[in-house]
Amino acid sequence: MRYTPSRLAELDGSYRLLKAPAVNAPAAQRDPAVIERVSEMLSAIERDGMPAVLRYAKELDAWERSDVEIGAAELRGSGDDLTPELRAALELGADRTGSFARAQRAHLVDFETELAPGLITGHRYVPVERVGAYLPAGRFPLLAGAFMTVGVAKAAGVPTTLACTPPRRDGRPDPAVLYAAHLSGVDRSFVLGGVQALAAMAFGLLDEQPVDMLVGAGNAFVAEAKRQLFGTVAIDLLAGPSEVAVLADATADPRLVAADLLGQAEHGKDSPAALVTTSQQLGETVIAEVDRQLATLPTRDIAGPAWRDFGSVTWARDAATAVALMDDLAPEHLEIQTADDDYYLGALRNYGSIFLGRWSTVAYSDKGMAGTNHVLPTAGGAKHSAGLSVSRFLKPLTYQRVTREATPAAAEAVEVISEYEGMAAHRATATLRLAEHHA
């Protein structure tokens, strides 16, 4: 999440960097060592099948058993190990995320229209058949991940969903991750991590058939595996480190702004956090407030380096400049804390998901409480792509029905175009129908 030099040149004089990132490089870079390792693993798994999967599971996750599937009874009972408060919170998140996805699905409707007399066209939404979700469970298990992937796929009508999650150090899958998958309606689940999990789903080693689509967050190895498997299967998106940006004016509370910047910076030491503000005083106060909050933050060993190396604060001369700067950053998560949030909602074009007003924070979406999806584009991807939603699991399949009445206009035009292109067989398909029509 960096400014484009040409964009900054256009805005010269209308902005000022109050804090620049210490590292002058993208937060997410493709590491040649990661690329090579993932390539080796995918080749071995495609060649050797499940024995290679189990070999990597033992090497990387200390998984000694030959069975990796989680039984239905174990999945149903996964919530028994959780506190009532955590169970209730997960159930609320699953319900809200599912409700939003079902509302989205209801607004994606099949249609049919008659473009000309006798020329009927339309499309219908058909879900993909099989989806594989990766549910990470490292230092920070992302419990809502199943809601956003498995649950939304189910809301779209996907018949079969698989989920893989790595074992913890005690050799067991995280029960909260499993319970979230259960609440989301997963069909089959497996204790399997990293590249080997994605490869096993993509190559059909866990079920009768390969999955058609891979979704879910993960580390650099998981992201690279998705990149290399794209084409063999569809993917949701290529996401890098989590990003947050706040656009604020003098009315914003610097404590909330600082807290929300750190809330995403703690995802990882390479997670960018940016503030664009029309108030220089607010910007300077937020910089001091971030340092104050970091002093007592339990995750300062992560959030601190992220803020130092990839954090930025930019003063913008006016609202239009603030919009131009923020659209250039195209952040994954964008918070608006101003006296005129609706102006910015209407003016901004590039972001993964937007959070309006002081009462809205990214963490609500991260944990499933807002209902919207947290699988979102990073590294400027919001300039051209949207995040994961129910529509991503649906194929808008077109159809056409041409009657005798509509044949002359279509066939005569196809004859002319095909003649120019030199495609005689194309022309013949139209000529034969035209002759039959005139007979």
C-alpha positions, -999 to +999 in steps of 0.1 A: +000+000+000+021+028-014+015+061-033+022+061-070+050+086-077+032+100-108+001+106-087+021+124-060+037+145-087+002+156-098-006+166-062+027+183-055+022+211-029-013+199-018+000+173+006+027+167+032+041+134+046+041+137+084+053+102+088+068+081+060+074+044+060+109+034+072+111+008+045+109+020+009+095-012-006+062-029-009+050-048+021+044-079+001+072-090-022+075-123-039+104-141-023+123-163-048+130-189-021+092-191-014+084-195-051+110-222-055+099-241-024+062-240-034+070-251-069+089-281-056+061-291-032+033-287-058+053-308-083+060-335-058+023-337-047+010-337-082+034-365-090+033-387-059-002-379-045-012-385-009+021-400+002+038-366-006+010-347+012+015-368+043+053-365+040+050-327+041+024-328+069+049-347+090+078-325+081+061-291+085+033-297+110+045-328+129+014-347+118+022-384+123-011-400+114-022-412+080-058-400+084-064-363+080-102-361+079-121-348+109-151-369+116-186-355+116-191-362+153-158-345+162-168-315+141-202-312+157-187-315+192-159-290+185-178-263+204-179-283+235-143-273+244-152-236+241-165-212+267-202-203+264-191-167+256-169-177+227-196-201+214-222-173+214-198-149+197-190-173+169-227-182+165-235-144+162-207-140+136-219-169+116-255-157+116-246-121+106-222-132+078-247-157+065-275-132+066-256-106+046-245-133+020-281-145+016-293-109+011-266-105-016-277-137-033-313-125-033-303-095-053-284-114-079-313-125-101-316-144-134-331-124-162-343-127-198-348-100-224-359-098-260-332-077-278-351-077-311-383-095-322-374-132-319-340-127-304-342-137-267-312-136-244-305-139-207-284-152-180-288-174-150-266-177-119-252-211-114-229-219-084-196-236-088-197-273-078-168-277-053-150-252-031-119-257-009-113-233+019-081-228+038-086-219+075-053-207+090-047-213+127-012-200+135-003-175+162-036-157+155-063-182+144-087-162+122-119-176+136-143-158+112-125-171+082-149-200+078-179-176+078-164-156+049-154-186+028-174-218+036-205-199+048-207-175+019-201-204-006-230-222+010-252-191+008-244-190-029-256-226-033-222-244-036-231-281-032-197-293-018-173-275+005-141-288+019-120-271+046-084-276+057-068-263+089-034-270+103-028-288+136-017-268+166+015-277+185-005-302+206-013-321+175-050-312+174-069-288+152-081-256+168-116-263+182-128-227+177-118-229+140-136-262+137-167-249+154-167-219+130-165-243+101-193-264+115-215-233+119-207-224+083-220-257+070-188-273+058-193-307+042-159-322+050-130-310+070-093-320+073-063-315+096-039-303+070-018-271+066-001-249+041+009-257+006+001-294+010-035-286+020-042-265-011-025-290-034-045-319-019-078-300-025-067-288-060-055-322-072-085-342-058-066-361-031-091-356-003-123-363-021-135-380-053-129-349-074-106-319-073-122-286-061-131-260-086-121-231-065-097-223-036-104-196-011-091-183+022-062-164+038-027-177+046+009-169+048+033-162+020+036-199+011-002-203+009-005-171-012+022-184-036+005-218-038-027-202-048-009-181-074+007-212-090-025-233-088-045-205-105-057-219-138-058-254-124-085-240-101-101-206-096-090-186-066-106-158-046-077-134-048-040-130-042-039-113-008-008-099+009-004-086+044-035-070+059-039-033+053-058-005+070-062+032+061-081+059+080-093+091+064-100+116+091-105+153+097-102+176+128-134+161+143-119+126+147-108+112+180-070+106+178-073+077+204-097+058+181-077+065+150-045+053+166-062+022+180-077+013+147-043+017+129-027-006+154-057-030+152-046-041+118-008-035+122-008-064+147-017-088+119+020-089+110+053-070+109+047-062+073+011-049+076+007-013+064-013+012+082-020+047+068-037+079+079-047+106+055-060+137+073-070+172+064-058+183+099-021+185+105-027+188+142-047+156+142-020+138+122+007+148+146-014+139+176-021+105+162+016+098+157+022+105+193-009+085+204+003+055+184+036+055+203+017+059+236-006+030+229+023+008+217+041+011+250+015-011+267+002-031+238+007-069+243+014-074+206+038-044+203+065-068+191+044-072+159+025-039+156+055-018+165+077-029+136+047-028+112+040+008+122+077+018+120+084+002+087+051+005+068+030+031+087+024+065+072+006+098+080-002+123+053-017+157+056-040+167+027-048+203+019-085+197+013-111+169+009-105+165-028-068+159-022-075+135+006-098+115-018-071+115-045-045+103-021-067+076-006-078+063-040-042+060-050-035+039-019-065+017-026-065+002+008-079-032+018-098-017+048-108+020+048-122+038+078-138+073+074-140+094+105-150+129+095-178+155+098-191+146+063-187+108+059-213+107+032-192+130+010-163+106+011-185+076+006-197+091-026-163+104-038-140+074-030-137+046-056-108+024-046-110+003-015-118-033-004-144-024+022-153+009+038-162+016+075-181+048+080-181+068+112-164+066+146-185+037+157-174+015+128-141-003+131-124-029+109-123-054+138-161-058+136-158-071+100-127-091+108-146-111+135-178-115+115-199-090+134-206-066+105-217-094+081-195-082+053-165-102+040-130-097+052-113-115+022-103-084+004-078-071-022-045-058-010-014-041-025-035-018-047-057-046-060-088-026-050-082-004-081-094-032-103-109-059-081-135-064-054-133-087-024-148-121-019-186-122-019-214-145-028-212-134-064-176-149-067-191-184-062-217-179-089-212-181-127-236-158-147-241-182-176-256-166-207-280-181-232-297-171-264-327-183-283-331-171-320-364-177-338-372-178-375-384-142-372-350-129-360-329-149-385-327-125-416-311-096-397-287-117-377-277-140-406-272-113-432-249-094-409-229-125-400-225-132-437-210-097-443-187-099-413-175-135-420-168-125-457-146-097-445-128-119-420-123-147-445-141-172-423-161-193-448-174-219-424-188-192-401-206-176-431-220-210-441-237-215-407-256-183-414-262-188-451-278-222-446-303-208-421-310-178-443-317-202-472-340-223-451-358-191-439-365-180-475-375-214-487 
